[in-house]
């Protein structure tokens, strides 16, 4: 695949006001989810093909294993929640919101809890935010009505719906 589809992820240095590209062992295709652990020792970056975990201290990077029969591909919004990851997936055939429980080392999904999957109220879900023990996310982005950064049919625009799922 040509690297014209690859994108970089940058770290911003607040003191120097500069950006530095992070280095990963593979090309990053549409990275669109970044989550930092509470202690700052694990940085998770999601892209089209999965999730990578970086140790910001020593810059070591490892692919996070989703486990047999599951996937971390296509995450559009990734969040740290009490030692686990929460994310919205779309565009890979499994439009869903999931909570991935992680192993102690943070490199393996030990179980997946699907919080939302193909309900009639959700169409092309994307980004969200954690509020207490709830995950709030955009349930109907209208991204299917977008082409070349332009709205295809203004008549098909709907008000944005925010969905909420409980994480506990």
MOQUI-V505314 format. One record per run of one state. SS is the DSSP state (a for helix, b for strand, c for the rest). FROM is the first residue (numbers start at 1). TO is the last residue. If there is no record, write none. Layout:
ss: {SS | SS}
from: {FROM | FROM}
to: {TO | TO}
//
This chain:
ss: {c | a | b | c | b | c | b | c | b | c | b | c | b | c | b | c | b | c | b | c | b | c | b | c | b | c | b | c | b | c | b | c | b | c | b | c | a | b | c | b | c | a | c | b | c}
from: {1 | 3 | 6 | 8 | 10 | 14 | 18 | 22 | 28 | 30 | 33 | 37 | 43 | 48 | 50 | 55 | 61 | 64 | 65 | 66 | 75 | 82 | 84 | 90 | 96 | 103 | 108 | 118 | 123 | 124 | 128 | 132 | 134 | 139 | 140 | 141 | 143 | 146 | 148 | 150 | 152 | 154 | 157 | 162 | 167}
to: {2 | 5 | 7 | 9 | 13 | 17 | 21 | 27 | 29 | 32 | 36 | 42 | 47 | 49 | 54 | 60 | 63 | 64 | 65 | 74 | 81 | 83 | 89 | 95 | 102 | 107 | 117 | 122 | 123 | 127 | 131 | 133 | 138 | 139 | 140 | 142 | 145 | 147 | 149 | 151 | 153 | 156 | 161 | 166 | 168}
//
